[in-house]
């Protein structure tokens, strides 16, 4: 018997999935119906226990191609049903085996819709998966742990040293001969950002989050991307300082956490959302074109537009709660989005953002 | 073990229910979740007083009652019922509690209740697993857990 116990004392019992043992973190839910492998390996989930609202996971197995980073990044996984007989021509192992192979604990057999309702009404909170304790014991341990918002997870997931993107081992690097140099500040990037830039003729170099602005500029970038990533952006003053030093010198694109860092660089503050935006069908309105985009999202914090200064304007808003989803500058080559134009998982409707970024680079060059 | 049979309880089951209740109180004391010792007469009176808003259900093996479920209106909240399931030690871990709970929940739905509440003793993870599976939210409290199940 495996338990999931939340900080408020809510308890669920289920079956062990993956490595067994204990896992704790901020419990968050995603409403995406597919893409569990991309979600598991998304660095933005560092420090979190992921709940898949959709009731079936693992049905198309695990393959070599659909990873978004070097390893599983979630602390734990909660599903209703984990399929142990996957069917897909690319499948190489089961979800259970994948989690077990990387020492990640999970739980199946939980009514994830009931759990989602709980998190939606009470807000995200810390939780633990455990196979070795009673609910009482797990709750006592959980309440002694530091809260999610106190840790800088970016430093845990960032690249150890700069690297050029040549694709994953054994897989194609991308189409076309590289024309432009793009540097990606890795605060928890997903590989699909690198793939999509490479596909658009960019030579891509990823650098650690602590790289100085001078060192980034020494790579002679035609454009800079501030990547997505985990945790509270209010803890990342060092990254905000780097962003501030780079804005206005080359075209920049901020995605998710990168968007929040850009907003902070222009004076805005961030705040924690009650239960975050995580899923593959979030509607976002582009205020400039009037168009609505269906977007992939994964963030627990948002920008407060009130403090924005320096000519930056809100370009997009979330249609469910009105939060800021994009920034632009009328006269500077600057663009940012709170959602994930790289999808993985989710709709590819918004890869046009990368086209716009490359166009911005071409116009400045 | 002989095949268990299940039915909605009548006054004829009162003595069997009272005996199961007494055995559980002997074993668990205040942690039993029962309001106190009940005679067969108390049980019969309770069943007669439900008038369609509550019921008891029993499981019998070899003609003897080995467990029961009770569903009664929650006096503090309109549309809410309180449910409990009690089994002799020999009847546990056999799926009997689950069957009795499902019968009581079916009754609650048909009686128009919107949700059901109850308590689980500490350490009864099998019961927690059952309620988790059917969508209940259980809360750790001193000495056990309380659950609430929307219907």
Interface residues (C-beta under 8 A of the other chain):
Chain A: X1 X3 X5 X8 X9 X10 X11 X12 X13 X14 X109 X110 X111 X113 X114 X118 X134 X135 X136 X139
Chain B: X122 X123 X125 X126 X128 X129 X132 X133 X134 X135 X136 X137 X138 X139 X140 X141 X145
